[in-house]
Amino acid sequence: MPSVFLTRPAARPILSALALALALALPGRLAAELVWTPENGWKIEGGVLSGLIGSEGRNALGLMNEARTGEEKGKVRPAIKDYERVGKRYSNSIYAPEALYRAARLQRDLKKYNKSFNNFQTVVSRYPNTTRFDEIIGEQYHLGATLLNGARGRFLWLFPGFTNREKGIQFLETVIFNAPYSDYAPLALLDIAHAHHYLGETAETLYALDRLVNNYGNSVLSPDAYLKLGETYASLVDSPYHDQGSTKEAVTYFEDFMILYPGDNQVSAAEKGLAGMKTTLAESKIKIADFYFKRRDNYQAARVFYNEAITIYPDSPVAATARARLGEVESAAKAAADLPQQKKRRPWVF
């Protein structure tokens, strides 16, 4: 049998891993739970499995007690080192997720945001069944939001570092990956969109907002995302003389917002944005119609574009202008029809 060649030291980590897996899988009070009291230190309750046996178990427990005692006395940095030793040396024990969690909280308070986030991430990656999963996702979200708001970490535990909003975006993207169905996911996407907007990254802003409305359409944040999509596309519009692709996108999202959320308190902002975009789009049609009318004597093409301007925004000053120009087109077309054939054509004018 191959097992006779398995030495005792090699077998111990395997047994520890199996013990931890079994402890985390056991339901209710059968699963081991760590409890701290100042009198007795850390104690395993509700189960009998720690993931460690013999001297390893005693060493891990000793480090945990030393770390927590230091934490209680305000000796934060030594406590963090001890907790991280437990997480590294005894990763298959019941102590490891609690140790890394506590180290991450202490690092958060010291503004060591990267290290804090990484330790939280180790817990949710290695121990996804931890009872602290939801709490840790919330901690990770707040770390990302803190960086997006311009918080500075600490350099050499003392000196303030630089703002790092890009790192905050990475943190929030990790939150979405870790818990895509949590309440934090759509909130993280909206924050990511705001951050990209602040950094002047328009394409990334639109992508984040689009993910929000498509993946979390039932979220209470969807109305804000629709409105921000309209406003962001509107910010890309230069003038009636330029391409109107962004104008059409803005119109679509403003209209979607008003249809989907007619009772929202931001409807007036959507109406104002929609009016501005329809005006620009209608004016662009008039500019094209003017070209065909005044530069090409192409009355049929001019009629088409003036009518499109009226269709886009019927009850507006732009539509009134288009109707007046249509009258001019009809007069010019009639006059041209009465001219001799050889005088009807005129040279192109640029």
N, C-alpha and C positions, 0 to 999 in steps of 0.2 A: 504494500500500500504506500502511495507517495507520502501520506501524512506522517509516517514514522520519521521522515527526514526533516520535518518542520521543527526547528529548535524553539525553545521556550521564548526567547527574546523576540523572534520574528512573529510568533503567534500572538503576542500581547497586543500590538497595534490593531491586528485584525479583530481580536475579541473586543477591544475598546470601541472600534468603529461600529461593530454590530450592536454592542450594548447601547451606544448613543442613538443609533437609528431606531432600535426597538423602543427606547425611552421616549423619543419624539413621536413615535407612531402610536403609542398607547393612549387610549382615550381617557378623558376625565381624570379622576383622582389616581388612576393607575400610573400615569406618567409622573416621573420625578420632577420636583419643583424646588428651586432654590429660594430659601428664605433667610433674611439677615436679621439678627438681633445683636445689639451691642454686647450683651452678656455672653452669648454663645457663638457669635460669629455666623458664618454661613453654614446652613444646614439643609440637607436634602429631605424634603417631605413629600408625601403622597406617592412615593415609589421607592424602589431600592436600587435603581441603576444610575450610576454617575458617569459611566463610560470609561472609568479608570479603576484599577485594582492595585492593592499593595502600596509600595512606596510612591508610585506616581500619583495615586489618588491623594496621599497625604501631602505630597509636595505641591500639588495643584491647589488643594484646600488651604495650605499654609500661605501661598502667594495671594490667593483671593482674600484671605483674612487680613494679611498685611496691607494689601492695596486699599481695602475698604476702611481699615483703621486710619490709614494715611489720608484718605479722602475726607473722612469725618473730622480730622484734625486740621484740614486745610493744606496738607502737604500734597498738592495736586500733581505736580510733575512726577515725583516718585510713584504716586498711585497709578498714573497713566502707564509708566514703564512696567510696573508689575502686572497690570491688567493686560497689556499687550504681550508680555511674556506668556501669560496663561493662554491667550488666544493663539500664539504661535507654537508653543511647546506641547500644549494639551488640546489641540484643535478637535480631537474626537471626544472630548469630555463635555458633560453638561455645563461645566463652568465657562467654556469658551465663548458662547454667544453672549452670556451676561457680562463677561469681562470686556469684550469688544464694545458692547453697547455702552457700558459705563465709561470706558476710555473715550469713546466718541463724544459723549455728553460733556465730559470735562474739557476735551479739546475744543468743542464748540464754544464753551464759555471763555476759553482763552483766545478765541478768534483764530484758531488754527483750522480754518474752514476746510481746506483740502484733506488734511489728515482725518478730521472728524467725519467728513463725507465718506472717505474710503473705508473707515472702520464700520460705519453703518452699512455700507455696501457689502462688506465681507459678511456681515451677519445675514442679510437677506439673501445673499447668493449661496452661502454654505448651509444656512439653516432656515430654509423658506417656511418651515412649519413652526417657527418660533412664535410664541404668543405675543411678542412685541412687534410683529410685522407691520401692522397698521400704524402703530406709534412711530416706527422708524421711517416709514414712508412720509409721514407728516414732518418728521425732523429733517429729512432730506429735502423736502419741498421748501421748508423755511430757510434752509441753508442756501438753496439756489436763489430764492426770492431776495434774501439778504444781499447776496452779491449783485443781483440785478439792480438793487437800489443804491449801489455804489459803496457798499461796505468795504473796508480795507482789512485784510488779514494782518497778522503779526509776523515780523521778520526777526529771527533770533529771539523770539518770545517777548520782545520789547518794542522794537521799532515798527511803526505802521508801514504796511506794504502799499502796493498800487491797487487801484480799482481793477476789477477783472470781471466785467459783465459777460465776456465770452465764456468764462468758466461757469458762471451762473447758468447760462443757456445749456451747457453740457450737463450740469447737475439736473436741470429740469427735464431734459430729454431722457436721462437715466430714470427719473421718477416715472415717466410715461412708460418706459420699457418695463420697469419693475412691476407697475400696477396699472395697466392700461384701462381697467374697468373701475378704478377708484374715482372718488370725487376730485382728487387732486389732478388727474390727467387733463381734463379740459381747462382747469385753472392754470396749470403749467403751460399749456399751449397759448393761452391768451397772454400770459406773462412773457413767453418767448416772443410772441408777435410784437409786444410793446418794446421789448429789448432790441429786436432787429430794427424796428422803426427808429428808436433812439440812436442806433448806430448807423442809420442811413442805408440800411440794407433792405431795399424795397421788395426785391424778389423773394427773399427769405421771410419777410413780413407776410406777404400774400400767401406763401406756402403754409405757414403756421396757421393762419386764419382759415384757409381752405381745409386743412386737416381737421380743424375744430368743427366746422359746420358739417363736414361729411362724416366724421367718425363719432361726433357727439351732438347730433342734431337735436336731441331731447334735453340737452343741458340748459340750465338757466342762463348760461353765458352765450348761447347761440345768437340771441338778438344782437348783443354787442359785437360779435364776430361779423355778422352780416353787415351791420352799419360800418364797421371799420374797413371791411372789404370795399364797400362803396366809396368811402372817404379816401382810402389809399389809392384806388384806381383814379379817382377824381384828381388827386394830387399829381398824377402823371400827365394830365391833359394840359397841353401848352396853349393852343389857340384853335380857332376854326380852320386855320390854314394847314394844320398838321394832321397826321393820320389819326383817325377817331376810334381806333380799336379800344383804347383805355376808356374813352367816353362811353362806348356801348357796354363795356363790362360794368362800369359804375352805374349806369342806368339799370342794368339787370339786377344788381345787388340792392340798390335802393328800392326798386319795385318789389323784389322778393321780400325784403324786410317789411314793407308796408302791407303786403298780402298776408305774410305769415304771422305778423305781430301787430295787428291793427290797434290793439289797446296799449301798446308800449308807450312809456312816457317820452321816448325819443323820436316819435313819429314826425314831429315838427322838424327835427333836424334832417330826417330822411327826405321829407317833402322839399325842404330848401335845397338839399343836395341834388335831388332829382330835377328840380326846376332849373338849376344851374347847368346840369349836364344836358338836359333836353334843349336848352337854349343854345349851348355850344354846338350840339349835333345838328340842330336845325340851321344855325348860321353857316356851318360847313357846307350844307346842301345849297344854300343861297350863293356862297362863294363859287361853287362849281357851276351853278346855273348861270350866274353872271358871266362867267368865262365863256360858256357856250353862246349866250345871248349877245354879249357885246364884242367878243373877239372872233367868233366863228359864224355868226348869223345862223346858228343851228337852233332854230326855234323849237323843234320837237324835243331835243335833249334838254333845252332850258325849261320847257313845260314839265318834263319828268322830274327834274330836281327841285323846281319851285314847289311842285305838288308834294314831293317827299318832305320838304321842310314844313309844309302845312300839316301833313299827316303826323309828323313827329311831335309837334307841339301846337295843336289847333288853336287854343285860346291864349295866344301870346302875342306880344308885339312883333316877334320874328315872323309869325304866320301872317300878320297883317301886312308886313313888308313884302312877303312872298306873294300875297294876293295882288298887291299893287303892281309888282313886277310882272305878274302874269298878264295883267291888263296891258302893260307896255309891250309885252311879247305879241299879244294878239294884234295890237295896232301896227307893230312893225311887220308882222307876217302879212297882214292885209296890204300894207303899202308895198311890200316887196312883190306881192302877187300882181300888182298893177303895173310894175316896171317892165320895160322891154326885156326880153330874154338875155340879151348880151350885157345888160347892166345889173343883173341880179347877183352875179358873183363879185366878191371883193377880195382883195389880197389878204393873206394872213397877217395879222398884227400880233407881235409878241411884246 
